[in-house]
């Protein structure tokens, strides 16, 4: 009986040790990237007809998603009946320093997709940049405005390693923010 108890205890210790080693192995599918801590988004607009700067609008949450509410939510203000080239830049606060992580998203373009959801504003967004598989990314886009209106646009960054198919559905959300929009 003593031998059976000792064997059982020894087996449990060995099993626990092996399980802990397995759980410490790095996981290639881990979503542990600097862009996980995105705390600022900037959308920069240029009038596509004149190449004139049309504004840079920001959303900022210094303590990251959750916790305190964002401290900056700019209203995107665009003229009616125009087309604008837009570029998205992302920043993450790492060790107290705001770091531009846009290049990381670009390097991992085959794993990321921006989704732009119109919420009652008279605007159409067309993604113009593609990844190596010819799927949309969304760091670059065209925004075409209609008649004067107010509303909002939801900007979502999806992380889709190994499952990106050009749609929003697969993967996880890296960031999900809403910008008020005023077309006047």
Protein Blocks (a to p, Z undefined) as FASTA:
>chain_A
ZZmmmmmmmmmmmmmmmmmmmmmpccfkbccdfklmgcbdcdddddfklopafbdcdddd
fkogehjadfbdcdddddehiacdddddddddeehiacdfklmmmmmmmmgccddddehi
acddddfbdcfkopafhlaccddddddddddddddddddehiagoiakgocdfbdcdddd
ddZZ
